[in-house]
Structure formats: C-alpha cells, structure tokens
Amino acid sequence: MNYEDKYIANTYQRLPVNILRGENSTLFDVNGKKYIDMMGGYGVAILGYSNTDIKNAICNQYDRIPIAHASEYTEARSNFVDKLSKIAPDYLNEFYLGNTGAEAIEAAIKVIKKSSKKHKIIAMTNSYHGKTLGALSITYSNKYRKNFGDILIKDVEFIRYNNYDDLNIIKNDDDVAGLFFEAVQGEGGINIPDKEYVKQLREITEEKNIILVADEIQAGLGRTGKMWAFENFDIKPDIITIGKGIGGGMPLSVTAGKKEYMDNLDKGEQSSTTGGNPLACAAGSSVINQLKPELLNSVYKKGELLRKTLNDELNEIKIVKEIRGLGLMDAIELRVKFLPILMDMIKNGVLPLYSGINIIRMLPPYIISNDEIINASEIMANSIKSYYKGI
C-alpha cells in the first residue's frame, strides 16, 4: 500500500515514480532505477541534489537555532538579506520573506493595493502565479479558476501575452494599479516575448504610473542564463517575486520592491510564522554564494546544447511543432497529446515536466553535465520518434 495515495488529498497528477534519493542531476527510485532529472523539483533543485555547501549550511544553522520568528532579529536572516541585496537590482531595496512563490505574489498584490488609489490589476493570458486565492485571481487557466470565481479578486483583467494590440487596453485604462508579467512564461509552456513588446509594456506602465511586477519565481536566479529573466529585455520592474530555487530545497520566497511601495504595508498586514526562518535563510545564503557568473554562463550554453541536440534529432518529425527556450528553461511543443510520450520517456530513464496537454517542458538543475543533456535529449527524441512511427 502506498500511504500517500491513502491519506494525501488527491490534488496532484501523480507520475509512476517513487523517488528514494538524488545525486547531482540524477534521481534514484526505490528499486535503484536511475533517471536524468529534467524536472528539477519543478525548478527548485537549481543546484542539484547533493550540494555539500547547502547541506552544511542547514546542519550548522540547526545546531545554532532552527527557528526564529521574524519579530526577532537573527544572524542567519541578516546575512541572507545582505547577500540578496547584492544580486537583486539595487533599486529594489526592501524585501518581504515568505515560504512559497504564491506567498510572494500575495504580498505583491497587497503592496499594489496599498500603494495605488486605482483598483484594477492586469495579468496575462497563459500566466501562472500560484493557487492561493489572490495568486489564483491572476492565474489564467480556467481549469484552476472555474470553481472559485465567486471568491477571487474581482478587479482583474487578462490581456494577451506578447500581443501589441492589447497594450492599448492598458494605455486607455486609467484605473490600472498594477500589472503582473512573466518575462518567460513557465507553466504556460515556455513562452518568450519580443524584446520590443516588453520595452513598450514597460514604457506604458511607467507613463501610466502602473506598478510592474516581474514574476521571477521560475525564470529567475539564473534559469535563463542571466540572474533575472527580465534582464534579457532591458527593463526595470518595480517589484520582483522570487521563489523555488532560492532556498536550495528549503521553503523560502521573497517579494523585493522599491521602498516607496513596500513601506506602504503596515505592521501586521503581511506576516508568516516561518517566513525567512534561519534554516531557510542559511540555505538561501549558500545558494546565492554559488550563483557565480561562470555558472550562469554555463546555464545559457547548456540550454543551447539541449535545443540543438533536440532539433538535430527531431527536425523531420512532423508531430513536433516547435522546440524553444532560453537557458535551461525549455519546451518541446507537440501536435499530439504528450501523455504516452511522457510515460515512455520516464520508462526510459528521463523525468521531464509538461504543460497543458501537448508540451514537454524541462527545468533541469544547472549542474547537469553536457553528456547528461545529450543523453536525455536522445532519450526524449527517441520516445517522440517511436510514437510518430506508430501513428
């Protein structure tokens, strides 16, 4: 009997894997079978699964003090925010520390609501910002929203991602307080906008005094080859949200914003019992220490290798619509439903992600080797080619 199936609420689509341990970019199931990890714990395991520095940071911190509420000062938190201030844009100089990406989004929504006399929030088609009620209000998929519409935030409007015409909606609306934007959409299927579109988006939000929030929860911290995904488009958002990899596997998130906005939250209006706890902050400091320029450069090059290998293998396979990505944030869009292909990939030792019903998605650890990238690409390509031959 699997006690997870017996006792845990049925809110996840389970895959046929039972993971026992991980090492670098490899996962091992309870039977000893190996998988090249192209999922990365949904983008959390940016430094892999056997990182000695993160482990030592957590263990050493546990020996000192494992939990200290944010109403108390503690060295681990002070060290973390000092290091964070050195990798965050210098004009985003005030932080709220939480546990999850959705919590970072919730804080950003509150900051917008407190900082503007206007009411409306704009989000994008195919956006994903989380499933707590505020975050769900600006997440696009009707699949997640349909049963909760009566309790979601009312003043939310979605515009088409990377659509120049819809920029006029923002330009002609005087009641927009804030806009949430993913520089590269993750859950939406690895969608990358035009640089000119992003430039115009930022110009309009600045002209209209609209607070621009860049959701960097999945695309940030080097995932695209730059520290922040928005840097690929030469813009400066007013707030960024950070999560997933920042805690090295520990729950940790950040809402980083301009002081003029963040200071509008009064004491008690946003708090968390475990947000920014010493263990997570110690792990976060270790992560930041390791995000060196050479690692980020390697992420960019590894992404190029991944896409080139897939394109070389699949360039004549007609069920492949597009292979796209930036850094190690990549997707294979198919013209068929992915499920049998995904299951074949898993059976043959690669564990990828997915989006919608026809997109295979990849968020591997940054430390994945070139040989593993080539091997994983060939296995994934073979699964697609095998399916293609059978139809």
Summary of the structure (lengths in Angstrom):
residues: 391
radius of gyration: 20.9
end to end distance: 36.4
largest distance: 62.6
contacts: 1329
relative contact order: 0.16
helix: 40%
strand: 18%
